[in-house]
Amino acid sequence: MGEMEEVNVDHITTDIQSQKCPMVCESASHHATIDRENNQLTGPVFKNPVCKVYRFQTMDSKWMLVREQMEECTLSFSIPRQLLSLYIQEDLGRVKDLKELGELSPHWDNLRKEVITHYGGIISSYQETLAELDKITGRSFKPSCCKAQKSLEFIPINLHTQRMRVTCPRKTDASYDIITVGAPAAHFQGFKCGGLQRLLSRYEADKKSFSTAYQCIYYSPEHTAKAQEVLSTMSLLQPLITSLADQLLMAAQEHSATGLRDALKNLSDKTEQFVHTLKDELVKSALLALHAARPGYVSKNQRQTPVQGGQHQDHIQQCNEQNQSPVQGLPGHSPATSATESTMMCNNVEALQTKTGGEDGTLPLKQDSIPHHKEYDEEEWDRVWANVAKCLNCVIAMVDKLQEEDNNKKEPVPEQQLADVITSHNPGDWREQLRPLVTRLKECVMEVVEKAKRAMTFVLLQEAACSIPQGFLLQQRRDVVFSQALAALACGFVMKLYAGMQDKGFLRQLHLVGLVAQFESLLSTYSEEIGMLEDMEVGISDLQRVAFHITEAKTDELSDLQPSVCGRRDHFTVEVPLPRLVFQTLPEEIKEGKPLRVFPVLFNVGINEQQTIAERFGDISLQERINQKNFEMLEAYYKSLSEKVPLECLPCFQTQTDIKELLETLGQNVVTKKRKNVEILWIAGTICRRLNGIRFTSCKSAKDRTSMSVTLEQCALLRDEHQLSKDFFIRALDCMRREGCRIENVQKNIRCRKYAFNMLQLMAFPKCYRPPEGTYGKVDS
């Protein structure tokens, strides 16, 4: 523990004795005011700038001017507030859907009531949190000392942007951005049992036993995700289809052949997408399961076998152990059951019984002891959704007929015949002929939506019932972590977008491929920081469910330029409004509303004394797995990018190392057994900048270790890209750490101008991550 941890940093730093910095370092908040005037876009999102200006010497004895600017981000609070509202809205909708499932047998009805009660608890908790957040005004960041505060648990810790602008004699001015944020994690809930990654794995392994205990059907995570996807798609497409159908009628009323053709194409595309989404065995099997959960339902099997206590439950238990569908091996079901049905645990004994006795002499159930129940038609669902396609075909055929008649009408005809045609065709004809078919289409779509919605809600009821109460607690934890992660991502995306508005190559990359968002983490894999890292891994991975959408703002007022969030847990969209004149300069694909993707990747290397313990006596497999998995994702992103975007679109750097070569080096480092291998972070950060990506740096609270990383990265960029004299490297590094924006960040968080390091920690740090003398205290980090 007491030994000095050394790292070979020849390519990132120089081994020069630290000296008192003689360079100019001044507070320059007025520069930020000038920037605000030059770039009106920063106003809605970034505020409270802190600016420092330095003068450093280059290798040819000239001087460069360097300005650091750190700002808070209003999205720290606005994004979580919006997410909480969406969570509440989604859960209220789920409760409403559960109530609208209709009458259920006593067993299923009791489960439904219990699930609704748990949803009510979450909704009430989120409403209280939202009310507390609404009381906070004028604040735009959460200090590290509040990280475990219940009312602020959805807010990211210490979220700030930092921009370094460089003006030097021999190169065009350049800017380098980085976002700093505390690790997205459920600090209030704690890490006694680990973080999300471990808790979710354990929960999924136990869920089958939960399903047996609660006598409900087990659906795999894939099926649950599919059910959520179907519900989400229906909620989007059904009103869209209705709107497009009305547009078709409007075009018919106006006798607009072009409008009719365009409206029909859009209607056809969306209706076909709708039908394709619902052509899934999960919907069909869920409808059967729901039918079996109705009061008084009995299955066909009773015609052949008497009801014997425990017989069917034993069969289900046996199937449960074999991970096999209980319907397989029962009379009337072939072995070639669908993949969806093969994962269902039909524990409802009534679902395996019928209304009449068998042909083997067994007595039938008394008909007057159960309500009359319609026999379930397994082919009914196929007919219902197929009717949508048939109705669409009828609409298409009618439009073709109307257009053909219109074309014939335009051909030269005798005067008397023309007069007859005009008399027999008035402007309302097209609409009147189309209206019954369009109405029928909308009715069929609505019928399908109602059936599929009930079926998917029943699937999600099983998921919720099997997860009481653990699954609800995990969902709350996941909501908290995702909220923090999304606020940081939205901040980084907006900052990158504002900076790249004039860069055609960047905009092309944005709509053709999307952006990589690289999160650098300095958490250890020991004690509670393991749980933080497990939370962070899931939170960053969940960002793959997010898309960005750039819109034209209603006005240029600051309130109309605030980003907004819409959607539900399986998919969120962040809308970024831009002033009209700025919006008009964007590529057509972006202006037309194309969803813009972000590819989040996470790399972690612990650097403190707890990581020393983990490496010598503990387990670092979590860190190794994260780095390996995310290296593969980064490699896949580069492959996709290189296939779709010319390399000329990427930014130019002085260091001309090929990106492929950098990726190879990174790949070698993530599999190399080396203590505190911070080269992984340096190379990943370099690749991210070369790929026009968004850079994030995190530790527990984005205060101390983060400050060391950010200042090191900035000085490395000055040396590699702007010829900072090697003799000045350490002096510049110490100057930034002693007088720069990061010490101001410490002051904002703990009201002290000293990093919270002690000597034991510093002895364990890689050399280039150690602060200068006099800048650290004994406060625990």
Beta strands, then each sheet from edge to edge (+ up, - down):
strand 1: 25-27
strand 2: 46-57
strand 3: 63-73
strand 4: 160-168
strand 5: 171-180
strand 6: 515-521
strand 7: 546-552
strand 8: 564-568
strand 9: 571-578
strand 10: 596-604
strand 11: 694-698
sheet 1: 1+ 2- 3+ 4- 5+ 11+ 6+ 10+ 7- 9- 8+
end
